[in-house]
Amino acid sequence: MATNAQSQESEQLLHLVFGGELESLDGLTFRDIDKLDIVGIFPNFAAAEKAWRKKAQQTVDNAHMRYFIVHMHRFLSPGQD
């Protein structure tokens, strides 16, 4: 029998990874929304985190560049996590 964590990983829980350059280090306002980098949509958190880490590492020299993981499945099925 699969544990709850294992069964959740086998479910399709969509996650969006995106990023862009922020106006300031202490805010969440992007400098140019037209230049947002949409990395992709991933079937689970593990895959999204791997993509997020790769993009964050590639942009480590730009302190204003930030990447985020959005838990899309929470928007698609509110209250079901």
C-alpha positions in Angstrom: 0.0 0.0 0.0 1.4 3.4 -1.0 1.8 6.1 1.7 0.0 9.4 1.4 3.2 11.2 0.2 3.9 8.5 -2.4 0.3 8.7 -3.7 0.5 12.5 -3.9 3.7 12.3 -6.0 2.0 9.9 -8.5 -0.9 12.3 -8.9 -0.7 15.1 -11.4 -0.3 18.2 -9.3 0.6 21.0 -11.8 3.2 23.6 -10.9 4.2 26.6 -12.9 7.8 27.9 -12.8 8.4 31.5 -13.9 10.7 34.4 -13.1 11.8 37.9 -14.0 13.8 40.8 -12.9 12.4 42.6 -9.8 12.4 46.4 -9.3 13.9 46.1 -5.8 15.4 43.3 -3.7 12.7 43.7 -1.0 9.6 43.7 -3.3 7.7 41.5 -5.7 7.1 44.0 -8.5 8.7 43.0 -11.8 10.6 45.6 -13.9 9.0 44.5 -17.2 6.1 42.0 -17.3 6.6 41.6 -21.0 10.0 40.1 -20.2 8.9 37.4 -17.7 10.5 34.1 -18.3 7.9 31.3 -18.3 10.0 28.2 -17.7 7.1 25.8 -17.9 4.4 23.7 -16.3 5.4 20.6 -14.5 3.4 17.5 -13.3 4.7 17.6 -9.7 6.6 19.7 -7.2 9.9 17.7 -7.6 10.1 18.4 -11.3 9.2 22.0 -10.8 11.8 22.4 -8.1 14.5 20.9 -10.4 13.6 23.4 -13.1 13.5 26.3 -10.6 16.9 25.4 -9.2 18.4 25.3 -12.7 17.1 28.7 -13.7 18.0 30.2 -10.3 21.5 28.9 -10.7 21.8 30.3 -14.2 20.9 33.8 -13.0 22.8 33.8 -9.7 24.9 36.8 -10.8 21.8 39.1 -11.1 20.5 39.8 -7.6 17.2 41.2 -9.0 16.3 38.1 -11.0 13.9 35.8 -9.1 12.2 32.6 -10.0 9.0 31.3 -8.4 7.0 28.0 -8.2 3.2 28.4 -8.4 1.1 25.5 -7.1 -1.4 25.6 -10.0 -3.3 22.5 -8.6 -4.3 24.7 -5.6 -6.1 27.1 -8.0 -7.6 24.3 -10.1 -9.0 22.4 -7.1 -9.3 24.8 -4.1 -9.5 23.0 -0.8 -8.1 19.8 -2.2 -4.4 19.5 -1.5 
